[in-house]
């Protein structure tokens, strides 16, 4: 599995893709509409039925292509526009078939000690 950290930039293709596409076709797709695939960013793609996700990332020496096909169910959430910002934590929730809107905040305020 590709580890997505807070240092990674995430680019998510909103429209589904043909999952027969391999590394070369996805690199071309990134160049056309999503930015340079050589900058270490993670590019995420989904299939039409929402039962699989592909992640593409360049590590400095080559491309990694990771596919996750859900054994049950399908994606509950996928961004609807390119303007939606997705962080590493949100992407982890998406990849586990979760709903980002139901996420707990990453921090909690402490009661004052006064």
Secondary structure, 3 states (H helix, E strand, C coil): CCCCCCCCCEEECCCCCCCCCCHHHHHHHHHHHCCCCCCCCEEEEECCCCCEEEEEEECCCCEEEEEEECCCCCCCCCCCCCCCCCCHHHHHHHHCCCCHHHCCCCCCCCCCCC
